[in-house]
Amino acid sequence: MKIAIPVDEKNMEANVCISFGRTPYFLIHDTESKECSFLDNSAASSQGGAGIKAAQFLVDNKTDILLTPRCGENAAQVIKAADIKMYKTIPGSARDNINAFAEGKLPVLEEIHAGFHGHGEK
């Protein structure tokens, strides 16, 4: 199973990024091999639609689970259509959240916000 987490830096102790669509990186953790990789989020610099592009990026990378503090409705539609399960993160590092998920301590992310349309526009 592949778990994706938006992170601010390329390490396991990095904080979870508050912005799903504009996170600089996604940590991809494989629960079977225990391997982790960090992928640059090309959607972060998009003029608009960053959440949708980031969601499609996770679909393309065959992610099964997304751990994130929040998600916009357009991105959530893409994620749900791909049958990726979303869980709400806790304050702390990516490692803390992977451990909390493994222990069944993260709630399903149900509060989906309207998104931040126009965020990247000047």
Biopython code that builds the backbone (N, CA, C, O; Angstrom):
import numpy as np
from Bio.PDB.StructureBuilder import StructureBuilder

atoms = [
    (1, "MET", "N", (0.849, -1.177, 0.000)),
    (1, "MET", "CA", (0.000, 0.000, 0.000)),
    (1, "MET", "C", (0.892, 1.236, 0.000)),
    (1, "MET", "O", (1.893, 1.292, 0.714)),
    (2, "LYS", "N", (0.518, 2.225, -0.807)),
    (2, "LYS", "CA", (1.278, 3.473, -0.871)),
    (2, "LYS", "C", (0.523, 4.598, -0.171)),
    (2, "LYS", "O", (-0.643, 4.869, -0.458)),
    (3, "ILE", "N", (1.230, 5.245, 0.760)),
    (3, "ILE", "CA", (0.671, 6.378, 1.502)),
    (3, "ILE", "C", (1.361, 7.646, 1.030)),
    (3, "ILE", "O", (2.588, 7.690, 0.941)),
    (4, "ALA", "N", (0.579, 8.681, 0.725)),
    (4, "ALA", "CA", (1.135, 9.981, 0.330)),
    (4, "ALA", "C", (0.863, 11.007, 1.426)),
    (4, "ALA", "O", (-0.210, 11.027, 2.028)),
    (5, "ILE", "N", (1.863, 11.862, 1.673)),
    (5, "ILE", "CA", (1.728, 12.934, 2.657)),
    (5, "ILE", "C", (2.353, 14.199, 2.069)),
    (5, "ILE", "O", (3.493, 14.156, 1.606)),
    (6, "PRO", "N", (1.629, 15.331, 2.078)),
    (6, "PRO", "CA", (2.248, 16.579, 1.645)),
    (6, "PRO", "C", (3.215, 17.065, 2.725)),
    (6, "PRO", "O", (2.837, 17.199, 3.888)),
    (7, "VAL", "N", (4.466, 17.328, 2.335)),
    (7, "VAL", "CA", (5.475, 17.750, 3.305)),
    (7, "VAL", "C", (6.220, 19.000, 2.831)),
    (7, "VAL", "O", (6.298, 19.286, 1.637)),
    (8, "ASP", "N", (6.763, 19.733, 3.806)),
    (8, "ASP", "CA", (7.488, 20.973, 3.520)),
    (8, "ASP", "C", (8.939, 20.730, 3.116)),
    (8, "ASP", "O", (9.538, 21.557, 2.428)),
    (9, "GLU", "N", (9.509, 19.597, 3.541)),
    (9, "GLU", "CA", (10.908, 19.285, 3.271)),
    (9, "GLU", "C", (11.039, 17.810, 2.924)),
    (9, "GLU", "O", (10.126, 17.021, 3.168)),
    (10, "LYS", "N", (12.175, 17.448, 2.357)),
    (10, "LYS", "CA", (12.413, 16.066, 1.935)),
    (10, "LYS", "C", (13.044, 15.240, 3.047)),
    (10, "LYS", "O", (14.165, 14.754, 2.902)),
    (11, "ASN", "N", (12.320, 15.077, 4.166)),
    (11, "ASN", "CA", (12.776, 14.163, 5.211)),
    (11, "ASN", "C", (11.595, 13.730, 6.067)),
    (11, "ASN", "O", (10.557, 14.391, 6.099)),
    (12, "MET", "N", (11.769, 12.619, 6.753)),
    (12, "MET", "CA", (10.687, 12.014, 7.537)),
    (12, "MET", "C", (10.273, 12.852, 8.739)),
    (12, "MET", "O", (9.163, 12.705, 9.249)),
    (13, "GLU", "N", (11.160, 13.728, 9.189)),
    (13, "GLU", "CA", (10.843, 14.572, 10.339)),
    (13, "GLU", "C", (10.196, 15.889, 9.915)),
    (13, "GLU", "O", (9.882, 16.726, 10.761)),
    (14, "ALA", "N", (9.998, 16.076, 8.620)),
    (14, "ALA", "CA", (9.378, 17.308, 8.112)),
    (14, "ALA", "C", (7.941, 17.406, 8.594)),
    (14, "ALA", "O", (7.258, 16.400, 8.783)),
    (15, "ASN", "N", (7.501, 18.643, 8.787)),
    (15, "ASN", "CA", (6.099, 18.875, 9.123)),
    (15, "ASN", "C", (5.220, 18.564, 7.931)),
    (15, "ASN", "O", (5.639, 18.692, 6.781)),
    (16, "VAL", "N", (3.997, 18.154, 8.220)),
    (16, "VAL", "CA", (3.007, 17.967, 7.173)),
    (16, "VAL", "C", (2.628, 19.362, 6.662)),
    (16, "VAL", "O", (2.359, 20.266, 7.453)),
    (17, "CYS", "N", (2.608, 19.523, 5.354)),
    (17, "CYS", "CA", (2.281, 20.825, 4.758)),
    (17, "CYS", "C", (0.782, 21.078, 4.864)),
    (17, "CYS", "O", (-0.025, 20.189, 4.593)),
    (18, "ILE", "N", (0.416, 22.285, 5.255)),
    (18, "ILE", "CA", (-0.986, 22.647, 5.436)),
    (18, "ILE", "C", (-1.730, 22.742, 4.102)),
    (18, "ILE", "O", (-2.952, 22.600, 4.067)),
    (19, "SER", "N", (-1.009, 22.980, 3.009)),
    (19, "SER", "CA", (-1.635, 23.144, 1.697)),
    (19, "SER", "C", (-1.390, 21.920, 0.835)),
    (19, "SER", "O", (-0.270, 21.685, 0.382)),
    (20, "PHE", "N", (-2.435, 21.144, 0.609)),
    (20, "PHE", "CA", (-2.307, 19.931, -0.207)),
    (20, "PHE", "C", (-1.841, 20.253, -1.628)),
    (20, "PHE", "O", (-0.844, 19.693, -2.086)),
    (21, "GLY", "N", (-2.534, 21.134, -2.324)),
    (21, "GLY", "CA", (-2.239, 21.409, -3.724)),
    (21, "GLY", "C", (-0.927, 22.124, -3.957)),
    (21, "GLY", "O", (-0.299, 21.957, -5.003)),
    (22, "ARG", "N", (-0.508, 22.925, -2.980)),
    (22, "ARG", "CA", (0.708, 23.723, -3.154)),
    (22, "ARG", "C", (1.874, 23.241, -2.290)),
    (22, "ARG", "O", (2.849, 23.966, -2.093)),
    (23, "THR", "N", (1.770, 22.038, -1.786)),
    (23, "THR", "CA", (2.892, 21.473, -1.042)),
    (23, "THR", "C", (4.113, 21.375, -1.953)),
    (23, "THR", "O", (3.972, 21.058, -3.134)),
    (24, "PRO", "N", (5.309, 21.639, -1.427)),
    (24, "PRO", "CA", (6.488, 21.510, -2.293)),
    (24, "PRO", "C", (6.783, 20.058, -2.684)),
    (24, "PRO", "O", (7.266, 19.789, -3.783)),
    (25, "TYR", "N", (6.482, 19.116, -1.760)),
    (25, "TYR", "CA", (6.823, 17.713, -1.989)),
    (25, "TYR", "C", (5.722, 16.787, -1.468)),
    (25, "TYR", "O", (4.940, 17.146, -0.588)),
    (26, "PHE", "N", (5.694, 15.597, -2.039)),
    (26, "PHE", "CA", (4.887, 14.521, -1.481)),
    (26, "PHE", "C", (5.837, 13.416, -1.032)),
    (26, "PHE", "O", (6.707, 12.977, -1.785)),
    (27, "LEU", "N", (5.651, 12.981, 0.204)),
    (27, "LEU", "CA", (6.344, 11.803, 0.700)),
    (27, "LEU", "C", (5.471, 10.608, 0.315)),
    (27, "LEU", "O", (4.276, 10.582, 0.610)),
    (28, "ILE", "N", (6.070, 9.633, -0.337)),
    (28, "ILE", "CA", (5.366, 8.396, -0.674)),
    (28, "ILE", "C", (6.009, 7.293, 0.153)),
    (28, "ILE", "O", (7.196, 6.995, 0.013)),
    (29, "HIS", "N", (5.195, 6.695, 1.019)),
    (29, "HIS", "CA", (5.670, 5.629, 1.906)),
    (29, "HIS", "C", (5.014, 4.324, 1.486)),
    (29, "HIS", "O", (3.787, 4.229, 1.440)),
    (30, "ASP", "N", (5.817, 3.328, 1.183)),
    (30, "ASP", "CA", (5.318, 2.001, 0.814)),
    (30, "ASP", "C", (5.273, 1.151, 2.080)),
    (30, "ASP", "O", (6.312, 0.860, 2.673)),
    (31, "THR", "N", (4.071, 0.753, 2.494)),
    (31, "THR", "CA", (3.927, 0.023, 3.761)),
    (31, "THR", "C", (4.499, -1.387, 3.695)),
    (31, "THR", "O", (4.827, -1.968, 4.730)),
    (32, "GLU", "N", (4.625, -1.946, 2.495)),
    (32, "GLU", "CA", (5.149, -3.308, 2.381)),
    (32, "GLU", "C", (6.680, -3.325, 2.405)),
    (32, "GLU", "O", (7.282, -4.104, 3.144)),
    (33, "SER", "N", (7.298, -2.479, 1.608)),
    (33, "SER", "CA", (8.763, -2.453, 1.541)),
    (33, "SER", "C", (9.376, -1.542, 2.610)),
    (33, "SER", "O", (10.574, -1.612, 2.883)),
    (34, "LYS", "N", (8.533, -0.679, 3.217)),
    (34, "LYS", "CA", (8.967, 0.326, 4.207)),
    (34, "LYS", "C", (9.855, 1.405, 3.570)),
    (34, "LYS", "O", (10.502, 2.172, 4.283)),
    (35, "GLU", "N", (9.888, 1.465, 2.250)),
    (35, "GLU", "CA", (10.692, 2.472, 1.564)),
    (35, "GLU", "C", (9.915, 3.770, 1.430)),
    (35, "GLU", "O", (8.691, 3.774, 1.297)),
    (36, "CYS", "N", (10.656, 4.875, 1.468)),
    (36, "CYS", "CA", (10.068, 6.198, 1.303)),
    (36, "CYS", "C", (10.748, 6.913, 0.154)),
    (36, "CYS", "O", (11.951, 6.763, -0.063)),
    (37, "SER", "N", (9.972, 7.687, -0.574)),
    (37, "SER", "CA", (10.543, 8.536, -1.613)),
    (37, "SER", "C", (9.866, 9.899, -1.525)),
    (37, "SER", "O", (8.749, 10.021, -1.022)),
    (38, "PHE", "N", (10.550, 10.907, -2.016)),
    (38, "PHE", "CA", (10.024, 12.266, -2.014)),
    (38, "PHE", "C", (9.896, 12.726, -3.451)),
    (38, "PHE", "O", (10.864, 12.701, -4.210)),
    (39, "LEU", "N", (8.710, 13.142, -3.816)),
    (39, "LEU", "CA", (8.444, 13.580, -5.182)),
    (39, "LEU", "C", (8.144, 15.070, -5.193)),
    (39, "LEU", "O", (7.369, 15.558, -4.370)),
    (40, "ASP", "N", (8.752, 15.789, -6.119)),
    (40, "ASP", "CA", (8.461, 17.207, -6.284)),
    (40, "ASP", "C", (7.035, 17.366, -6.788)),
    (40, "ASP", "O", (6.608, 16.656, -7.699)),
    (41, "ASN", "N", (6.311, 18.286, -6.202)),
    (41, "ASN", "CA", (4.938, 18.553, -6.623)),
    (41, "ASN", "C", (4.942, 19.613, -7.724)),
    (41, "ASN", "O", (5.050, 20.806, -7.440)),
    (42, "SER", "N", (4.825, 19.183, -8.957)),
    (42, "SER", "CA", (4.851, 20.118, -10.087)),
    (42, "SER", "C", (3.637, 21.043, -10.093)),
    (42, "SER", "O", (3.664, 22.087, -10.745)),
    (43, "ALA", "N", (2.583, 20.680, -9.382)),
    (43, "ALA", "CA", (1.370, 21.509, -9.328)),
    (43, "ALA", "C", (1.549, 22.741, -8.443)),
    (43, "ALA", "O", (0.764, 23.684, -8.537)),
    (44, "ALA", "N", (2.562, 22.746, -7.594)),
    (44, "ALA", "CA", (2.743, 23.824, -6.616)),
    (44, "ALA", "C", (2.847, 25.198, -7.256)),
    (44, "ALA", "O", (2.415, 26.187, -6.663)),
    (45, "SER", "N", (3.405, 25.277, -8.444)),
    (45, "SER", "CA", (3.596, 26.573, -9.099)),
    (45, "SER", "C", (2.527, 26.876, -10.144)),
    (45, "SER", "O", (2.664, 27.835, -10.904)),
    (46, "SER", "N", (1.477, 26.083, -10.191)),
    (46, "SER", "CA", (0.409, 26.295, -11.175)),
    (46, "SER", "C", (-0.309, 27.611, -10.940)),
    (46, "SER", "O", (-0.470, 28.045, -9.799)),
    (47, "GLN", "N", (-0.738, 28.242, -12.018)),
    (47, "GLN", "CA", (-1.524, 29.472, -11.910)),
    (47, "GLN", "C", (-2.852, 29.191, -11.212)),
    (47, "GLN", "O", (-3.317, 30.007, -10.417)),
    (48, "GLY", "N", (-3.450, 28.072, -11.494)),
    (48, "GLY", "CA", (-4.723, 27.689, -10.881)),
    (48, "GLY", "C", (-4.888, 26.189, -10.988)),
    (48, "GLY", "O", (-4.167, 25.533, -11.740)),
    (49, "GLY", "N", (-5.829, 25.643, -10.244)),
    (49, "GLY", "CA", (-6.100, 24.213, -10.300)),
    (49, "GLY", "C", (-5.019, 23.351, -9.679)),
    (49, "GLY", "O", (-4.872, 22.183, -10.040)),
    (50, "ALA", "N", (-4.254, 23.915, -8.742)),
    (50, "ALA", "CA", (-3.152, 23.158, -8.139)),
    (50, "ALA", "C", (-3.650, 21.905, -7.430)),
    (50, "ALA", "O", (-3.017, 20.853, -7.514)),
    (51, "GLY", "N", (-4.771, 22.007, -6.739)),
    (51, "GLY", "CA", (-5.300, 20.846, -6.018)),
    (51, "GLY", "C", (-5.674, 19.710, -6.943)),
    (51, "GLY", "O", (-5.373, 18.549, -6.662)),
    (52, "ILE", "N", (-6.329, 20.035, -8.049)),
    (52, "ILE", "CA", (-6.720, 19.012, -9.025)),
    (52, "ILE", "C", (-5.479, 18.363, -9.627)),
    (52, "ILE", "O", (-5.418, 17.141, -9.766)),
    (53, "LYS", "N", (-4.494, 19.179, -9.983)),
    (53, "LYS", "CA", (-3.256, 18.650, -10.571)),
    (53, "LYS", "C", (-2.501, 17.785, -9.569)),
    (53, "LYS", "O", (-1.968, 16.736, -9.932)),
    (54, "ALA", "N", (-2.451, 18.216, -8.316)),
    (54, "ALA", "CA", (-1.778, 17.428, -7.275)),
    (54, "ALA", "C", (-2.511, 16.105, -7.053)),
    (54, "ALA", "O", (-1.882, 15.062, -6.880)),
    (55, "ALA", "N", (-3.831, 16.155, -7.060)),
    (55, "ALA", "CA", (-4.632, 14.929, -6.896)),
    (55, "ALA", "C", (-4.363, 13.958, -8.041)),
    (55, "ALA", "O", (-4.198, 12.760, -7.812)),
    (56, "GLN", "N", (-4.316, 14.468, -9.272)),
    (56, "GLN", "CA", (-4.043, 13.613, -10.425)),
    (56, "GLN", "C", (-2.638, 13.026, -10.341)),
    (56, "GLN", "O", (-2.411, 11.884, -10.741)),
    (57, "PHE", "N", (-1.702, 13.806, -9.824)),
    (57, "PHE", "CA", (-0.328, 13.340, -9.617)),
    (57, "PHE", "C", (-0.326, 12.116, -8.694)),
    (57, "PHE", "O", (0.395, 11.151, -8.946)),
    (58, "LEU", "N", (-1.128, 12.154, -7.627)),
    (58, "LEU", "CA", (-1.207, 11.018, -6.703)),
    (58, "LEU", "C", (-1.851, 9.809, -7.379)),
    (58, "LEU", "O", (-1.433, 8.671, -7.165)),
    (59, "VAL", "N", (-2.872, 10.068, -8.195)),
    (59, "VAL", "CA", (-3.510, 8.979, -8.955)),
    (59, "VAL", "C", (-2.476, 8.329, -9.877)),
    (59, "VAL", "O", (-2.353, 7.105, -9.921)),
    (60, "ASP", "N", (-1.734, 9.167, -10.613)),
    (60, "ASP", "CA", (-0.730, 8.663, -11.555)),
    (60, "ASP", "C", (0.365, 7.863, -10.860)),
    (60, "ASP", "O", (0.955, 6.964, -11.460)),
    (61, "ASN", "N", (0.637, 8.183, -9.600)),
    (61, "ASN", "CA", (1.654, 7.468, -8.825)),
    (61, "ASN", "C", (1.078, 6.306, -8.024)),
    (61, "ASN", "O", (1.742, 5.754, -7.146)),
    (62, "LYS", "N", (-0.160, 5.940, -8.334)),
    (62, "LYS", "CA", (-0.816, 4.759, -7.751)),
    (62, "LYS", "C", (-0.860, 4.777, -6.223)),
    (62, "LYS", "O", (-0.593, 3.775, -5.559)),
    (63, "THR", "N", (-1.206, 5.951, -5.690)),
    (63, "THR", "CA", (-1.345, 6.119, -4.249)),
    (63, "THR", "C", (-2.642, 5.463, -3.768)),
    (63, "THR", "O", (-3.663, 5.526, -4.453)),
    (64, "ASP", "N", (-2.599, 4.840, -2.601)),
    (64, "ASP", "CA", (-3.787, 4.211, -2.011)),
    (64, "ASP", "C", (-4.400, 5.061, -0.906)),
    (64, "ASP", "O", (-5.617, 5.066, -0.721)),
    (65, "ILE", "N", (-3.549, 5.782, -0.169)),
    (65, "ILE", "CA", (-3.962, 6.531, 1.018)),
    (65, "ILE", "C", (-3.349, 7.926, 0.947)),
    (65, "ILE", "O", (-2.194, 8.081, 0.551)),
    (66, "LEU", "N", (-4.119, 8.937, 1.327)),
    (66, "LEU", "CA", (-3.605, 10.297, 1.453)),
    (66, "LEU", "C", (-3.795, 10.742, 2.894)),
    (66, "LEU", "O", (-4.904, 10.695, 3.425)),
    (67, "LEU", "N", (-2.706, 11.176, 3.525)),
    (67, "LEU", "CA", (-2.764, 11.762, 4.861)),
    (67, "LEU", "C", (-2.541, 13.260, 4.680)),
    (67, "LEU", "O", (-1.473, 13.672, 4.229)),
    (68, "THR", "N", (-3.531, 14.082, 5.025)),
    (68, "THR", "CA", (-3.439, 15.519, 4.805)),
    (68, "THR", "C", (-4.306, 16.257, 5.822)),
    (68, "THR", "O", (-5.310, 15.715, 6.285)),
    (69, "PRO", "N", (-3.931, 17.489, 6.175)),
    (69, "PRO", "CA", (-4.747, 18.227, 7.142)),
    (69, "PRO", "C", (-6.067, 18.715, 6.553)),
    (69, "PRO", "O", (-7.051, 18.871, 7.276)),
    (70, "ARG", "N", (-6.089, 18.959, 5.230)),
    (70, "ARG", "CA", (-7.315, 19.423, 4.588)),
    (70, "ARG", "C", (-7.207, 19.217, 3.085)),
    (70, "ARG", "O", (-6.132, 18.960, 2.545)),
    (71, "CYS", "N", (-8.363, 19.339, 2.423)),
    (71, "CYS", "CA", (-8.405, 19.122, 0.985)),
    (71, "CYS", "C", (-9.578, 19.896, 0.405)),
    (71, "CYS", "O", (-10.653, 19.950, 1.003)),
    (72, "GLY", "N", (-9.369, 20.492, -0.755)),
    (72, "GLY", "CA", (-10.428, 21.224, -1.441)),
    (72, "GLY", "C", (-11.366, 20.282, -2.170)),
    (72, "GLY", "O", (-11.013, 19.140, -2.464)),
    (73, "GLU", "N", (-12.568, 20.773, -2.460)),
    (73, "GLU", "CA", (-13.591, 19.895, -3.035)),
    (73, "GLU", "C", (-13.241, 19.374, -4.423)),
    (73, "GLU", "O", (-13.550, 18.223, -4.731)),
    (74, "ASN", "N", (-12.609, 20.178, -5.268)),
    (74, "ASN", "CA", (-12.273, 19.692, -6.612)),
    (74, "ASN", "C", (-11.215, 18.599, -6.554)),
    (74, "ASN", "O", (-11.320, 17.589, -7.250)),
    (75, "ALA", "N", (-10.203, 18.800, -5.731)),
    (75, "ALA", "CA", (-9.173, 17.778, -5.550)),
    (75, "ALA", "C", (-9.781, 16.530, -4.922)),
    (75, "ALA", "O", (-9.454, 15.412, -5.320)),
    (76, "ALA", "N", (-10.656, 16.713, -3.954)),
    (76, "ALA", "CA", (-11.294, 15.579, -3.276)),
    (76, "ALA", "C", (-12.103, 14.735, -4.245)),
    (76, "ALA", "O", (-12.151, 13.512, -4.112)),
    (77, "GLN", "N", (-12.738, 15.372, -5.218)),
    (77, "GLN", "CA", (-13.506, 14.611, -6.215)),
    (77, "GLN", "C", (-12.595, 13.688, -7.016)),
    (77, "GLN", "O", (-12.941, 12.532, -7.261)),
    (78, "VAL", "N", (-11.431, 14.194, -7.424)),
    (78, "VAL", "CA", (-10.467, 13.379, -8.177)),
    (78, "VAL", "C", (-9.969, 12.225, -7.302)),
    (78, "VAL", "O", (-9.887, 11.082, -7.751)),
    (79, "ILE", "N", (-9.644, 12.540, -6.061)),
    (79, "ILE", "CA", (-9.116, 11.533, -5.134)),
    (79, "ILE", "C", (-10.148, 10.445, -4.858)),
    (79, "ILE", "O", (-9.832, 9.256, -4.881)),
    (80, "LYS", "N", (-11.377, 10.861, -4.597)),
    (80, "LYS", "CA", (-12.442, 9.882, -4.313)),
    (80, "LYS", "C", (-12.755, 9.033, -5.536)),
    (80, "LYS", "O", (-13.016, 7.836, -5.408)),
    (81, "ALA", "N", (-12.732, 9.637, -6.721)),
    (81, "ALA", "CA", (-13.014, 8.891, -7.955)),
    (81, "ALA", "C", (-11.966, 7.798, -8.184)),
    (81, "ALA", "O", (-12.262, 6.759, -8.775)),
    (82, "ALA", "N", (-10.744, 8.041, -7.714)),
    (82, "ALA", "CA", (-9.665, 7.064, -7.852)),
    (82, "ALA", "C", (-9.636, 6.065, -6.695)),
    (82, "ALA", "O", (-8.753, 5.211, -6.627)),
    (83, "ASP", "N", (-10.604, 6.179, -5.791)),
    (83, "ASP", "CA", (-10.715, 5.300, -4.627)),
    (83, "ASP", "C", (-9.500, 5.397, -3.702)),
    (83, "ASP", "O", (-9.089, 4.411, -3.091)),
    (84, "ILE", "N", (-8.932, 6.610, -3.613)),
    (84, "ILE", "CA", (-7.865, 6.887, -2.652)),
    (84, "ILE", "C", (-8.544, 7.332, -1.356)),
    (84, "ILE", "O", (-9.376, 8.239, -1.368)),
    (85, "LYS", "N", (-8.195, 6.709, -0.267)),
    (85, "LYS", "CA", (-8.790, 7.038, 1.034)),
    (85, "LYS", "C", (-8.037, 8.210, 1.657)),
    (85, "LYS", "O", (-6.808, 8.263, 1.599)),
    (86, "MET", "N", (-8.773, 9.148, 2.253)),
    (86, "MET", "CA", (-8.164, 10.327, 2.870)),
    (86, "MET", "C", (-8.335, 10.291, 4.385)),
    (86, "MET", "O", (-9.415, 10.001, 4.900)),
    (87, "TYR", "N", (-7.244, 10.593, 5.084)),
    (87, "TYR", "CA", (-7.254, 10.658, 6.540)),
    (87, "TYR", "C", (-6.676, 11.992, 6.986)),
    (87, "TYR", "O", (-5.760, 12.528, 6.362)),
    (88, "LYS", "N", (-7.224, 12.518, 8.071)),
    (88, "LYS", "CA", (-6.802, 13.814, 8.610)),
    (88, "LYS", "C", (-5.551, 13.646, 9.464)),
    (88, "LYS", "O", (-5.508, 12.813, 10.368)),
    (89, "THR", "N", (-4.542, 14.447, 9.163)),
    (89, "THR", "CA", (-3.286, 14.369, 9.904)),
    (89, "THR", "C", (-3.406, 15.009, 11.278)),
    (89, "THR", "O", (-4.328, 15.775, 11.560)),
    (90, "ILE", "N", (-2.443, 14.667, 12.118)),
    (90, "ILE", "CA", (-2.290, 15.269, 13.436)),
    (90, "ILE", "C", (-1.093, 16.212, 13.379)),
    (90, "ILE", "O", (-0.253, 16.071, 12.490)),
    (91, "PRO", "N", (-0.990, 17.170, 14.301)),
    (91, "PRO", "CA", (0.212, 18.011, 14.330)),
    (91, "PRO", "C", (1.446, 17.133, 14.549)),
    (91, "PRO", "O", (1.427, 16.214, 15.368)),
    (92, "GLY", "N", (2.497, 17.420, 13.820)),
    (92, "GLY", "CA", (3.715, 16.635, 13.971)),
    (92, "GLY", "C", (4.352, 16.333, 12.630)),
    (92, "GLY", "O", (3.994, 16.907, 11.601)),
    (93, "SER", "N", (5.294, 15.428, 12.670)),
    (93, "SER", "CA", (6.080, 15.089, 11.487)),
    (93, "SER", "C", (5.368, 14.067, 10.605)),
    (93, "SER", "O", (4.351, 13.483, 10.979)),
    (94, "ALA", "N", (5.940, 13.879, 9.427)),
    (94, "ALA", "CA", (5.436, 12.841, 8.523)),
    (94, "ALA", "C", (5.543, 11.473, 9.202)),
    (94, "ALA", "O", (4.630, 10.652, 9.108)),
    (95, "ARG", "N", (6.661, 11.240, 9.882)),
    (95, "ARG", "CA", (6.851, 9.957, 10.586)),
    (95, "ARG", "C", (5.767, 9.749, 11.650)),
    (95, "ARG", "O", (5.210, 8.658, 11.770)),
    (96, "ASP", "N", (5.469, 10.807, 12.425)),
    (96, "ASP", "CA", (4.417, 10.718, 13.453)),
    (96, "ASP", "C", (3.086, 10.298, 12.826)),
    (96, "ASP", "O", (2.354, 9.480, 13.384)),
    (97, "ASN", "N", (2.787, 10.866, 11.668)),
    (97, "ASN", "CA", (1.511, 10.588, 11.013)),
    (97, "ASN", "C", (1.458, 9.194, 10.394)),
    (97, "ASN", "O", (0.407, 8.555, 10.407)),
    (98, "ILE", "N", (2.566, 8.721, 9.859)),
    (98, "ILE", "CA", (2.609, 7.346, 9.350)),
    (98, "ILE", "C", (2.381, 6.371, 10.499)),
    (98, "ILE", "O", (1.623, 5.411, 10.366)),
    (99, "ASN", "N", (3.042, 6.622, 11.628)),
    (99, "ASN", "CA", (2.868, 5.748, 12.795)),
    (99, "ASN", "C", (1.437, 5.803, 13.317)),
    (99, "ASN", "O", (0.857, 4.769, 13.649)),
    (100, "ALA", "N", (0.860, 7.011, 13.392)),
    (100, "ALA", "CA", (-0.514, 7.159, 13.869)),
    (100, "ALA", "C", (-1.487, 6.436, 12.941)),
    (100, "ALA", "O", (-2.440, 5.811, 13.405)),
    (101, "PHE", "N", (-1.249, 6.519, 11.636)),
    (101, "PHE", "CA", (-2.109, 5.812, 10.680)),
    (101, "PHE", "C", (-1.999, 4.304, 10.885)),
    (101, "PHE", "O", (-3.009, 3.602, 10.911)),
    (102, "ALA", "N", (-0.771, 3.809, 11.030)),
    (102, "ALA", "CA", (-0.551, 2.372, 11.214)),
    (102, "ALA", "C", (-1.247, 1.861, 12.476)),
    (102, "ALA", "O", (-1.673, 0.707, 12.537)),
    (103, "GLU", "N", (-1.357, 2.740, 13.489)),
    (103, "GLU", "CA", (-2.006, 2.366, 14.746)),
    (103, "GLU", "C", (-3.514, 2.621, 14.719)),
    (103, "GLU", "O", (-4.194, 2.409, 15.723)),
    (104, "GLY", "N", (-4.038, 3.072, 13.583)),
    (104, "GLY", "CA", (-5.473, 3.328, 13.457)),
    (104, "GLY", "C", (-5.945, 4.565, 14.199)),
    (104, "GLY", "O", (-7.112, 4.649, 14.581)),
    (105, "LYS", "N", (-5.045, 5.535, 14.412)),
    (105, "LYS", "CA", (-5.379, 6.708, 15.221)),
    (105, "LYS", "C", (-5.763, 7.949, 14.414)),
    (105, "LYS", "O", (-6.082, 8.982, 15.001)),
    (106, "LEU", "N", (-5.738, 7.870, 13.083)),
    (106, "LEU", "CA", (-6.114, 9.032, 12.277)),
    (106, "LEU", "C", (-7.561, 8.900, 11.808)),
    (106, "LEU", "O", (-7.960, 7.846, 11.312)),
    (107, "PRO", "N", (-8.348, 9.967, 11.963)),
    (107, "PRO", "CA", (-9.734, 9.906, 11.500)),
    (107, "PRO", "C", (-9.816, 10.090, 9.985)),
    (107, "PRO", "O", (-8.935, 10.689, 9.368)),
    (108, "VAL", "N", (-10.877, 9.570, 9.409)),
    (108, "VAL", "CA", (-11.150, 9.803, 7.990)),
    (108, "VAL", "C", (-11.364, 11.306, 7.802)),
    (108, "VAL", "O", (-12.034, 11.943, 8.614)),
    (109, "LEU", "N", (-10.799, 11.870, 6.738)),
    (109, "LEU", "CA", (-10.969, 13.294, 6.439)),
    (109, "LEU", "C", (-12.328, 13.474, 5.770)),
    (109, "LEU", "O", (-12.549, 13.029, 4.644)),
    (110, "GLU", "N", (-13.217, 14.124, 6.476)),
    (110, "GLU", "CA", (-14.567, 14.327, 5.960)),
    (110, "GLU", "C", (-14.879, 15.782, 5.689)),
    (110, "GLU", "O", (-15.757, 16.079, 4.878)),
    (111, "GLU", "N", (-14.165, 16.725, 6.362)),
    (111, "GLU", "CA", (-14.420, 18.147, 6.143)),
    (111, "GLU", "C", (-13.662, 18.577, 4.892)),
    (111, "GLU", "O", (-12.444, 18.749, 4.924)),
    (112, "ILE", "N", (-14.378, 18.746, 3.809)),
    (112, "ILE", "CA", (-13.777, 19.172, 2.547)),
    (112, "ILE", "C", (-14.152, 20.633, 2.343)),
    (112, "ILE", "O", (-15.330, 20.988, 2.380)),
    (113, "HIS", "N", (-13.139, 21.488, 2.126)),
    (113, "HIS", "CA", (-13.428, 22.921, 1.972)),
    (113, "HIS", "C", (-13.642, 23.276, 0.497)),
    (113, "HIS", "O", (-13.373, 22.469, -0.393)),
    (114, "ALA", "N", (-14.119, 24.472, 0.261)),
    (114, "ALA", "CA", (-14.459, 24.911, -1.094)),
    (114, "ALA", "C", (-13.234, 25.124, -1.972)),
    (114, "ALA", "O", (-13.374, 25.247, -3.189)),
    (115, "GLY", "N", (-12.053, 25.171, -1.402)),
    (115, "GLY", "CA", (-10.842, 25.402, -2.184)),
    (115, "GLY", "C", (-10.447, 26.864, -2.115)),
    (115, "GLY", "O", (-11.205, 27.714, -1.648)),
    (116, "PHE", "N", (-9.259, 27.131, -2.583)),
    (116, "PHE", "CA", (-8.748, 28.502, -2.569)),
    (116, "PHE", "C", (-8.563, 28.964, -4.016)),
    (116, "PHE", "O", (-7.441, 29.178, -4.476)),
    (117, "HIS", "N", (-9.659, 29.107, -4.703)),
    (117, "HIS", "CA", (-9.625, 29.457, -6.122)),
    (117, "HIS", "C", (-8.969, 30.801, -6.322)),
    (117, "HIS", "O", (-9.264, 31.759, -5.606)),
    (118, "GLY", "N", (-8.074, 30.875, -7.300)),
    (118, "GLY", "CA", (-7.382, 32.123, -7.603)),
    (118, "GLY", "C", (-6.154, 32.345, -6.763)),
    (118, "GLY", "O", (-5.523, 33.399, -6.857)),
    (119, "HIS", "N", (-5.795, 31.368, -5.934)),
    (119, "HIS", "CA", (-4.647, 31.514, -5.024)),
    (119, "HIS", "C", (-3.349, 31.837, -5.767)),
    (119, "HIS", "O", (-2.552, 32.649, -5.296)),
    (120, "GLY", "N", (-3.135, 31.209, -6.919)),
    (120, "GLY", "CA", (-1.881, 31.408, -7.643)),
    (120, "GLY", "C", (-1.892, 32.561, -8.608)),
    (120, "GLY", "O", (-0.880, 32.827, -9.257)),
    (121, "GLU", "N", (-3.003, 33.256, -8.724)),
    (121, "GLU", "CA", (-3.115, 34.351, -9.689)),
    (121, "GLU", "C", (-2.523, 35.630, -9.139)),
    (121, "GLU", "O", (-2.470, 35.844, -7.928)),
    (122, "LYS", "N", (-2.079, 36.477, -10.055)),
    (122, "LYS", "CA", (-1.487, 37.754, -9.651)),
    (122, "LYS", "C", (-2.434, 38.885, -9.909)),
    (122, "LYS", "O", (-2.108, 40.039, -9.630)),
]
sb = StructureBuilder()
sb.init_structure("model")
sb.init_model(0)
sb.init_chain("A")
sb.init_seg("    ")
for serial, (resi, resn, name, xyz) in enumerate(atoms, 1):
    if name == "N":
        sb.init_residue(resn, " ", resi, " ")
    sb.init_atom(name, np.array(xyz, "f"), 0.0, 1.0, " ", f" {name:<3s}", serial, name[0])
structure = sb.get_structure()
